[in-house]
């Protein structure tokens, strides 16, 4: 989990421009003078956005590595959403840690639903 935490933290810090411009199809390239930003005339579809893809991949990873234990493991998805939300909160993905846990979990659910 520590490696996943470090990876998401480093990626979000190193790709700040991508996160800030993600709704619109955008290409950022490094040039000698700095950066060149090119925007397309269309929006990214929800399933193309980074957080939707990340949550889907992380959820699938948790499902494969920590599958529901038995019939008594009612709604394991809630556990997975909580783990993903906690990881995002701990890595300061939202630029602060003031959001209540339920809010972050709902964001994770929203992103996961878009991926399905």
N, C-alpha and C positions, 0 to 999 in steps of 0.2 A: 504494500500500500504506500510505503514511503516513496518508492520509485515513481508510482503514478502521481502522487502528490507533487513531487519535484518536477515531473515532466509537464504537468498542466500549469504549474506556476511559472516555470521558465518559458513555456510556449506562449502563454498569455502576455508575459512581460516583453518577450522578444517580438511578438507579432501584434503590438498595440494598434498599429495602423490597420491591420486586417480586421481586428475586432471592432474598431471604430467605423469602418466603412463596409462592413459585411452585408448589410441589407441590399446594397447595390453591387452588381457584379463589378469587381474592381481588380485591377492588376497593379501591383506595386513592384517596381524594379529599381535597383540601385544603379545610379549613374555617377559619373565623376563629380558632378556638382551637388549631389545629394540623392534625392529620390524622385522618380517619375511616377505619377499616379494617373492611371487611365481608367475611366469609368465607362461601362457599357450603357446602353439605352434601356436596360431591363433590370428587374430585381432578381436576386437569387431566389429560387424556390425554397420554401422552408426546409425541405429535406437536404438541400445543398449547404446549408449553413453549418458552421463549425460545431456549435454547441449541440445541435441536433445529432450530428454524426458522432460526436464525442459521447454523448449520453447513451446513444444506441449501442456503441461499441463497448462502453464500460458496463452497461447493463448485461449485454451478452457475455462479457467476460465473467461477471459475478455469477450469472446463471450457470455457466460451464464449470467454474471453479468452486462455487458454493451452492450446489443445487438444493432445492427444497429437500429437507431431511425425511419427511414422511407426511402422512395425511394431516398431522397436527400442525404442520407448518402452514397455517392459514395465511394466504396472501403474501407470499415471500417477496413479491414486487415491492411492497411497502418497506421491507427491510433494505432491499437494494436501492430504492429511491433515497432512503435515509443515509445510506453509506455514501452515495454519490453527492448528495446535498452537503453532507458534513465535509467531504473532501474539498468541494468547491469553496465552502465557507472558510475552511482552515487555510486555503491557499490565497485568500483575499481576492478571489475571482471577481467579486462584486465591488472591489475597491475599498471595502470596509467590512466589518463583521457585525453590523448592527441589525441586519435583517433577522427576524425571528425564524426559528427552524422551520415552522410550518410554511412560511413564505418561500423559502429556498426549495423545500420539498415540492411545493406546487409548481415552481419553475421547472424543476427536473421532470416532473410528470408531464408538463406541457411540452417540453422539448422531446420527450420520449414518444408522446402521442403523435407529434409531427413526423417522426421517423417511421411510424408504422404504416 
